[in-house]
Structure formats: C-alpha cells, structure tokens
Amino acid sequence: MNRKRRFLVNTAVLAVGDILLRFCGLWFRSVITGRVGAGGMGLYQLVFSVFALGVTACTSGFGLAMTRLTAEGKASRACVRRCLRLALALSVAALCALYFGADFLAEDLIRSPLAVRPLRILSLGLPLIACCACLKGWFFAQRNTIVPVIGDFWEEGATIAISLLLLDHSSLPPLDSLMLGSTLGEVASMFYIIPAFLLHAKHHGFPETGGSMKQIIHISGPMLTGSFLRSGLSGAENILIPIGLQENGADGIAALSQYGVVQGMVMPILCFPMSLISSAAMLLIPDIAEAAAKSDADSVRRTANTAFRFTQMFGYLAAVFFAAFSRELGEVLFGSPQAAIILRIMAPLGPLMYLDNVADNLLKGLDQQMYSLKVNLLDSLLRVGLIAFLLPQYGIRAYLVLLFASEIFNGVLSVGKLLKTAKLQIDLIGWVLHPAIAAGIFSLLLSILKALGL
C-alpha cells in the first residue's frame, strides 16, 4: 500500500471510529442528563474537569514522544520502557494527589461534598490511562490505527454498559456509579492494549538504537508542562464559571445547570466534527516530522496547505449544519431549548476550533511544541482572569463572548507561527473563498429542504 493510500485508510479508520464513539458519547450524555438533570450534568462536568488535571499529568507528551521517536526509528525496547516508566511514575504521583486531596478539591473548590468519592474512584484509573496513552502512540507511528480504534470501542462499550448496570442495579449514588463505570472501562482497555502491543511488537521488532531519556523529556516535557498548567487553568476556569454565575444572581442549582448546558451539552455537539479533523491531524504528526527531519520543505508546505484547505471547507459546512439544525439537536438529544439557542449562537465557533486544532498538531510535528505551550498558557491565563472579572457582572453572555475571543486569539497566533515555520503563503481562495461559497450553497440547500419539510 503506497503512502498516500495508507494515510487515507488510516484517517478513515480513525475518523469513522471517532465519529461512532462520539455518537455513543452524545447518546450516553443524553441518558445521563435524563437521569441527573442539567444541574447533575454540571457537577459531572466539574468532576471530570478536575480529574483532567491528573490525566494530563500522566499522559500529555508521552504518547507524542512515543509517536515521534517511533517515526524517527528510535523506539527501541529500552526507549519504550523509559516512556512507560516515566508515565507510570507521574501517574502514581497524580493518583496519590487526587485520592488524598479529594476532600479539599470537592468541598473547597467544587463546593459539593458529593464529588469526594467520584474523584477517588476516578483517580484509581490514572496508571492505566498512562500506559494506554504510550502504547497507542506506538501504534499511531506504525500507521496502525485499527488496534487503537478497537481499543477505544472496547473501552467505551465497557464504560457505558457497566455504568448503566450500576445505575439500574446498585445502591450507589448516580455520580459514583458513572465514575466507577469509567474506571472499570479503563481496566478493560488495559487488558486489550497490552496483549495487542506485545503481539505487534514481536512481529515488527524494535530498532537497535533508541531515544534517550533526554530526548523523551525534550519532546514530552514542554507539552506535559504546558498541558498540565493549561489543564489546571482550565479546571480553575470551570470552577469559576458556576461561582461567577451565582454572583450574577443565579442560585447554586441554576448556576450548575447553565454551566452544564454549555459544557455538558453544547460543546460536545460542537466538538463532534473534530473527529475527522483530529484523526487526520494526529496522523500528520509523524509524516510532517519525518519530512522536517529530511529538510523536505516542499512536502511540509504541501501537507500544511492541504490540511488547512480541508479543515476550512469542513468547518464552514459544519457551522452551517449546526446553525440550521440547532433546535432539533438541542431538543432531541437533551430536551433543552436553552441548549438549542446557545448552539445556534456558538455554531460559528466551530471552524475556529478545528483550524486551531490542526495548526497545533502540525506545530508539534515541526518541533514547535514550546511555542504552542506559551500560546495556550497565555490564552488560559487571560480566560481565567476575564471570567473572574466579567461573569459576576454579565453572566452567561460574557462567557459565550469569551469563548469566541479566546479561539480567535489562539488561532491567529498558532496559524501565524505555522505560516512562518513552514514558509507557507496564505491562500485566501482555497482557505476562505471556496469554503464560503460551499457554505452558502449548503445553507441554501438546507433552507429549501426544511421549507419542503424534508
């Protein structure tokens, strides 16, 4: 199979798998919302936003390091072990911090004692998540997307099945049942990915020379540091949102409900098309890293230009679709008219999010993760500061405006850096005009179909 065909096949596998997984995730969220309401969904999101800090500590950078070093022919047996040991060491430290700090996190930050046990249950899965992230990075560099995708389906299926079983047939509180289901899903994933790795590694073998600990830290360190700090700031942001909404006049349940609508309902829908974009962008990392290592500037430019053209076309069409069917999506999935209204307002944010995601991934392949770190940190700092200042005065409207401002700020800096690094010229026709024309035609077509009742 030639390289282009392999890339398309792997992208298709990842995209289809991710789309199906996101469908399952949206369906599961609609089930959760029906069981716990918008306020419960808000608390569910807050718990996971705190847990994300632990996940970041033990995964960010190590999957990328494994992918980069494998693509460069440096993933020896010793190198793989170094990555795993480092990831596991950090995961155990994160587990202890989250488990023993659960009382403080729940009562003083989340401001709900109901979050204590869920945080402790989730913390137990961190070493499993760390190991799986490293091994999946190895498979991606081998251009083998089938094994990770099957693993994701296995994990998601186990998580949903166990969670529903516990919700229906155990005396555990709903939130505890959901978090225990998530952790047991990680256990199921571990029992799949390790045997799969051992079988494939035995077949492919390992190179004699491998990346040193210094090289692993060089690749993973900036991303780990940046992701950890950004995840911490993101957690602070998520905690400040309900607090700011309460200071704006909403009571505790109403504040959690508004937060749950935006972060638990609207954003998952808006991020749904990220499946295809993220799949292609992830697979571009080893390709663009290999081209950069060979000083093949033309290949780097072609890859970046093609990625931008596809991303913009896809993003514009997705925005039109969300705007046209916001009411149906909000009410059918979550039974929430407020979610439908906010989704229509937020639809234009999609293309900005997708483009920023692609630019960040391409920069990682070009060894510019330190720049992405600085931009993401600055963006997060500004968001936390503005949320603390504006939400108590202007409420949820201020938060929606901040989401747009943040994506514009981040996207402009990331795309600008990529243009400079890859020596790429802006293609207004391919990146803006053609997608805008296609979006206009698509919008007209949808309007006609809706008018005909189709």
Protein Blocks (a to p, Z undefined) as FASTA:
>chain_A
ZZklmmmmmmmmmmmmmmmmmmmmmmmmmmmmmmnommlmmmmmmmmmmmmmmmmmmmgo
jlmmmmmmmmnopacfklmmmmmmmmmmmmmmmmmmmmmmmmmmmmmmnopaklmmmmmm
mmmmmmmmmmmmmmmmmmmmnopaklmmmmmmmmmmmmmmmmmmmmmmccbdfklmmmmm
mmmmmmmmmmmmmmmmmmmmmmnopafbdcdfklmmmmmmmmmmmmmmmmmmmmmmmmmm
mmmmmmnopafklmmmmmmmmmmmmmmmmmmmmmmmmmmmmmmmmmmmmmmmnopaklmm
mmmmmmmmmmmmmmmmmmmmmmmmmmmmmmmmnopaklmmmmmmmmmmmmmmmmmmmmmm
mmmmnopmmmmmmmmmmmmmmmmmmmmmmmmmnommlmmmmmmmmmmmmmmmmmmmmmmm
nopacdfklmmmmmmmmmmmmmmmmmmmmmnoZZ
